[in-house]
Amino acid sequence: MSPTRNILRAPLSRRSMPRPVARFFLLAYAITWLCQLPLLLQQWGADIPPGVAMAPLVLGAVGPSLAAAVCAWKEGGRAGLSGLLSPNRAPTGWGYAPLALCMPAALHLLGLALLALAGGSLPATLLYMPVTPEHRGIAVLAPLGEELGWRGYALRRLLPAQGPVRASLVLGVAWTFWHLPAMCLPGVPWWSWPLSLLFITSLSVLMTALHLRSGGSVLVAWAAHLGIHFDNVSRAHMSGDGAAPLLVTTIVALVAAVITARRMQVQTRSAATAQPAPRPA
């Protein structure tokens, strides 16, 4: 039986969140927020040398994966860590990586197309690709530093307990607020907060669907996260394009997420009703 079918057939737990996942979220937040705090304080006027503010950022960027490794070790020692780093993966699932890589840009371009059809003016920049060395470094580091935690650890434990839709929503909210220090930097507009919450949570739903379709491939999650940074629409305001690019992309992503969530709910109910009745004793 495929991993996807096993997950869809699993009975849902009544607990709001498995304890290992809650512990993982807290540890990932603690690592990243503490590492990003010096830069945040410096940007708001604290007298902190640039080297001191920048030094911990790499460690903070890998906070989720580091937290996942610590939690997996606590759960099962070397075997738990081995299960995290070398989970059972179906090679056929790797074929979803190109789709995952192109998904964020496709959502963005579709949103811009709808904006043009509605008579709106297109922004000066169509794709917000990483152009500085710092942005290129983040584009490569972020998928490696985050996805082993978000999809490799947390999602795999949320799915049996809460099902694909609720697991996606929980993970999406947690993923959004993990970015809290960056969202509090000077110059970040207020409207990016609600749009980021909706956009990232919508991406979480879509990435859960890819996770299930690919048999749980972390490579596919890495590809999707890499695609987010190859066209990082959340940086549109830094190019002077305002809220429109993120707004239209969020609308398209939200519609796609609602459709995808509905399909996952139908599949979950179908898998549940397909379970064989228990044999009488």
Contacts in CASP RR format, 6 or more apart in sequence:
PFRMAT RR
TARGET T0000
AUTHOR 0000-0000-0000
METHOD contacts of the structure
MODEL  1
MSPTRNILRAPLSRRSMPRPVARFFLLAYAITWLCQLPLLLQQWGADIPP
GVAMAPLVLGAVGPSLAAAVCAWKEGGRAGLSGLLSPNRAPTGWGYAPLA
LCMPAALHLLGLALLALAGGSLPATLLYMPVTPEHRGIAVLAPLGEELGW
RGYALRRLLPAQGPVRASLVLGVAWTFWHLPAMCLPGVPWWSWPLSLLFI
TSLSVLMTALHLRSGGSVLVAWAAHLGIHFDNVSRAHMSGDGAAPLLVTT
IVALVAAVITARRMQVQTRSAATAQPAPRPA
2 90 0 8 1.000
2 215 0 8 1.000
3 88 0 8 1.000
3 90 0 8 1.000
3 215 0 8 1.000
3 216 0 8 1.000
4 212 0 8 1.000
4 213 0 8 1.000
4 215 0 8 1.000
5 271 0 8 1.000
7 159 0 8 1.000
7 160 0 8 1.000
7 163 0 8 1.000
7 164 0 8 1.000
7 212 0 8 1.000
8 163 0 8 1.000
8 164 0 8 1.000
8 212 0 8 1.000
8 267 0 8 1.000
8 268 0 8 1.000
8 271 0 8 1.000
8 272 0 8 1.000
9 271 0 8 1.000
9 272 0 8 1.000
9 274 0 8 1.000
9 275 0 8 1.000
10 159 0 8 1.000
10 160 0 8 1.000
10 163 0 8 1.000
12 160 0 8 1.000
12 161 0 8 1.000
12 162 0 8 1.000
12 163 0 8 1.000
13 160 0 8 1.000
13 161 0 8 1.000
13 162 0 8 1.000
15 161 0 8 1.000
17 158 0 8 1.000
17 161 0 8 1.000
17 162 0 8 1.000
17 170 0 8 1.000
18 157 0 8 1.000
18 158 0 8 1.000
18 161 0 8 1.000
20 71 0 8 1.000
20 75 0 8 1.000
20 157 0 8 1.000
21 153 0 8 1.000
21 154 0 8 1.000
21 157 0 8 1.000
21 158 0 8 1.000
23 71 0 8 1.000
24 64 0 8 1.000
24 67 0 8 1.000
24 68 0 8 1.000
24 71 0 8 1.000
24 149 0 8 1.000
24 153 0 8 1.000
24 154 0 8 1.000
25 154 0 8 1.000
25 174 0 8 1.000
27 67 0 8 1.000
27 70 0 8 1.000
27 71 0 8 1.000
28 63 0 8 1.000
28 64 0 8 1.000
28 66 0 8 1.000
28 67 0 8 1.000
28 68 0 8 1.000
28 149 0 8 1.000
28 178 0 8 1.000
29 177 0 8 1.000
29 178 0 8 1.000
31 59 0 8 1.000
31 60 0 8 1.000
31 63 0 8 1.000
31 66 0 8 1.000
31 67 0 8 1.000
32 60 0 8 1.000
32 61 0 8 1.000
32 63 0 8 1.000
32 64 0 8 1.000
32 178 0 8 1.000
32 181 0 8 1.000
33 180 0 8 1.000
33 181 0 8 1.000
34 56 0 8 1.000
35 56 0 8 1.000
35 57 0 8 1.000
35 59 0 8 1.000
35 60 0 8 1.000
35 63 0 8 1.000
36 56 0 8 1.000
36 57 0 8 1.000
36 60 0 8 1.000
36 181 0 8 1.000
36 182 0 8 1.000
37 181 0 8 1.000
38 48 0 8 1.000
38 52 0 8 1.000
38 53 0 8 1.000
38 56 0 8 1.000
39 53 0 8 1.000
39 54 0 8 1.000
39 57 0 8 1.000
39 181 0 8 1.000
40 181 0 8 1.000
40 184 0 8 1.000
40 185 0 8 1.000
41 48 0 8 1.000
41 53 0 8 1.000
42 48 0 8 1.000
42 50 0 8 1.000
42 53 0 8 1.000
43 185 0 8 1.000
43 186 0 8 1.000
44 186 0 8 1.000
58 141 0 8 1.000
59 66 0 8 1.000
61 138 0 8 1.000
61 141 0 8 1.000
61 142 0 8 1.000
61 145 0 8 1.000
61 146 0 8 1.000
62 141 0 8 1.000
62 144 0 8 1.000
62 145 0 8 1.000
62 146 0 8 1.000
63 145 0 8 1.000
63 146 0 8 1.000
64 145 0 8 1.000
64 146 0 8 1.000
64 147 0 8 1.000
64 148 0 8 1.000
64 149 0 8 1.000
64 150 0 8 1.000
64 153 0 8 1.000
64 178 0 8 1.000
65 144 0 8 1.000
65 145 0 8 1.000
65 146 0 8 1.000
65 147 0 8 1.000
65 148 0 8 1.000
65 149 0 8 1.000
66 145 0 8 1.000
67 149 0 8 1.000
67 153 0 8 1.000
68 84 0 8 1.000
68 148 0 8 1.000
68 149 0 8 1.000
68 152 0 8 1.000
68 153 0 8 1.000
68 154 0 8 1.000
69 81 0 8 1.000
69 84 0 8 1.000
69 85 0 8 1.000
69 148 0 8 1.000
71 153 0 8 1.000
72 80 0 8 1.000
72 81 0 8 1.000
72 83 0 8 1.000
72 84 0 8 1.000
72 153 0 8 1.000
73 80 0 8 1.000
73 81 0 8 1.000
84 148 0 8 1.000
84 152 0 8 1.000
84 153 0 8 1.000
85 148 0 8 1.000
87 152 0 8 1.000
87 156 0 8 1.000
87 216 0 8 1.000
87 218 0 8 1.000
89 215 0 8 1.000
89 216 0 8 1.000
89 217 0 8 1.000
89 218 0 8 1.000
89 219 0 8 1.000
90 214 0 8 1.000
90 215 0 8 1.000
90 216 0 8 1.000
90 217 0 8 1.000
93 213 0 8 1.000
93 214 0 8 1.000
93 215 0 8 1.000
93 216 0 8 1.000
93 217 0 8 1.000
93 220 0 8 1.000
94 214 0 8 1.000
94 217 0 8 1.000
94 219 0 8 1.000
94 220 0 8 1.000
95 214 0 8 1.000
95 220 0 8 1.000
96 210 0 8 1.000
96 213 0 8 1.000
96 214 0 8 1.000
96 217 0 8 1.000
96 220 0 8 1.000
96 223 0 8 1.000
97 214 0 8 1.000
97 217 0 8 1.000
97 219 0 8 1.000
97 220 0 8 1.000
97 222 0 8 1.000
97 223 0 8 1.000
98 223 0 8 1.000
99 210 0 8 1.000
100 207 0 8 1.000
100 210 0 8 1.000
100 220 0 8 1.000
100 221 0 8 1.000
100 223 0 8 1.000
100 224 0 8 1.000
100 227 0 8 1.000
101 223 0 8 1.000
101 224 0 8 1.000
101 226 0 8 1.000
101 227 0 8 1.000
101 230 0 8 1.000
102 227 0 8 1.000
103 206 0 8 1.000
103 210 0 8 1.000
103 224 0 8 1.000
103 227 0 8 1.000
104 203 0 8 1.000
104 224 0 8 1.000
104 227 0 8 1.000
104 228 0 8 1.000
104 230 0 8 1.000
104 231 0 8 1.000
104 233 0 8 1.000
105 127 0 8 1.000
105 227 0 8 1.000
105 230 0 8 1.000
105 231 0 8 1.000
107 249 0 8 1.000
107 252 0 8 1.000
107 253 0 8 1.000
107 256 0 8 1.000
108 127 0 8 1.000
108 231 0 8 1.000
108 233 0 8 1.000
108 245 0 8 1.000
108 249 0 8 1.000
108 252 0 8 1.000
109 126 0 8 1.000
109 127 0 8 1.000
110 252 0 8 1.000
111 248 0 8 1.000
111 249 0 8 1.000
111 251 0 8 1.000
111 252 0 8 1.000
112 122 0 8 1.000
112 123 0 8 1.000
112 126 0 8 1.000
112 245 0 8 1.000
112 248 0 8 1.000
114 248 0 8 1.000
114 251 0 8 1.000
114 252 0 8 1.000
115 122 0 8 1.000
115 244 0 8 1.000
115 248 0 8 1.000
116 122 0 8 1.000
123 236 0 8 1.000
123 239 0 8 1.000
123 241 0 8 1.000
123 242 0 8 1.000
123 244 0 8 1.000
123 245 0 8 1.000
124 239 0 8 1.000
124 240 0 8 1.000
124 241 0 8 1.000
125 236 0 8 1.000
125 239 0 8 1.000
125 241 0 8 1.000
125 245 0 8 1.000
127 230 0 8 1.000
127 231 0 8 1.000
128 231 0 8 1.000
128 232 0 8 1.000
128 233 0 8 1.000
128 235 0 8 1.000
128 236 0 8 1.000
128 239 0 8 1.000
128 245 0 8 1.000
129 230 0 8 1.000
129 231 0 8 1.000
129 232 0 8 1.000
130 136 0 8 1.000
130 137 0 8 1.000
130 138 0 8 1.000
130 139 0 8 1.000
130 229 0 8 1.000
130 230 0 8 1.000
130 232 0 8 1.000
135 229 0 8 1.000
135 232 0 8 1.000
138 229 0 8 1.000
139 226 0 8 1.000
139 229 0 8 1.000
139 230 0 8 1.000
139 232 0 8 1.000
140 226 0 8 1.000
142 225 0 8 1.000
142 228 0 8 1.000
142 229 0 8 1.000
143 221 0 8 1.000
143 222 0 8 1.000
143 223 0 8 1.000
143 225 0 8 1.000
143 226 0 8 1.000
143 229 0 8 1.000
144 222 0 8 1.000
146 225 0 8 1.000
147 218 0 8 1.000
147 221 0 8 1.000
147 222 0 8 1.000
147 225 0 8 1.000
148 218 0 8 1.000
150 171 0 8 1.000
150 175 0 8 1.000
150 221 0 8 1.000
151 207 0 8 1.000
151 211 0 8 1.000
151 216 0 8 1.000
151 218 0 8 1.000
151 221 0 8 1.000
152 216 0 8 1.000
152 218 0 8 1.000
152 221 0 8 1.000
154 171 0 8 1.000
154 174 0 8 1.000
155 167 0 8 1.000
155 171 0 8 1.000
155 208 0 8 1.000
155 211 0 8 1.000
156 216 0 8 1.000
158 166 0 8 1.000
158 167 0 8 1.000
158 170 0 8 1.000
158 171 0 8 1.000
159 167 0 8 1.000
159 208 0 8 1.000
161 167 0 8 1.000
162 170 0 8 1.000
163 268 0 8 1.000
164 208 0 8 1.000
164 209 0 8 1.000
164 212 0 8 1.000
164 261 0 8 1.000
164 264 0 8 1.000
164 268 0 8 1.000
165 205 0 8 1.000
165 261 0 8 1.000
165 264 0 8 1.000
165 265 0 8 1.000
165 268 0 8 1.000
167 208 0 8 1.000
168 201 0 8 1.000
168 204 0 8 1.000
168 205 0 8 1.000
168 207 0 8 1.000
168 208 0 8 1.000
168 261 0 8 1.000
169 201 0 8 1.000
169 204 0 8 1.000
169 205 0 8 1.000
171 204 0 8 1.000
171 208 0 8 1.000
172 200 0 8 1.000
172 201 0 8 1.000
172 203 0 8 1.000
172 204 0 8 1.000
173 197 0 8 1.000
173 201 0 8 1.000
175 200 0 8 1.000
175 201 0 8 1.000
175 204 0 8 1.000
176 196 0 8 1.000
176 197 0 8 1.000
176 200 0 8 1.000
176 201 0 8 1.000
179 196 0 8 1.000
179 200 0 8 1.000
182 188 0 8 1.000
183 192 0 8 1.000
183 193 0 8 1.000
183 196 0 8 1.000
188 237 0 8 1.000
189 237 0 8 1.000
189 242 0 8 1.000
189 243 0 8 1.000
191 243 0 8 1.000
192 234 0 8 1.000
192 237 0 8 1.000
192 243 0 8 1.000
192 246 0 8 1.000
195 243 0 8 1.000
195 246 0 8 1.000
195 247 0 8 1.000
195 250 0 8 1.000
196 234 0 8 1.000
196 246 0 8 1.000
198 250 0 8 1.000
198 253 0 8 1.000
198 254 0 8 1.000
199 233 0 8 1.000
199 234 0 8 1.000
199 246 0 8 1.000
199 249 0 8 1.000
199 250 0 8 1.000
199 253 0 8 1.000
199 254 0 8 1.000
201 257 0 8 1.000
202 250 0 8 1.000
202 253 0 8 1.000
202 254 0 8 1.000
202 256 0 8 1.000
202 257 0 8 1.000
203 224 0 8 1.000
203 228 0 8 1.000
203 253 0 8 1.000
203 257 0 8 1.000
205 257 0 8 1.000
205 260 0 8 1.000
205 261 0 8 1.000
205 264 0 8 1.000
206 224 0 8 1.000
206 253 0 8 1.000
206 256 0 8 1.000
206 257 0 8 1.000
206 260 0 8 1.000
207 221 0 8 1.000
207 224 0 8 1.000
208 264 0 8 1.000
209 260 0 8 1.000
209 263 0 8 1.000
209 264 0 8 1.000
210 220 0 8 1.000
210 221 0 8 1.000
210 224 0 8 1.000
211 217 0 8 1.000
211 220 0 8 1.000
211 221 0 8 1.000
212 264 0 8 1.000
214 220 0 8 1.000
233 245 0 8 1.000
233 246 0 8 1.000
233 249 0 8 1.000
234 246 0 8 1.000
236 242 0 8 1.000
236 243 0 8 1.000
236 244 0 8 1.000
236 245 0 8 1.000
236 246 0 8 1.000
237 243 0 8 1.000
237 246 0 8 1.000
END
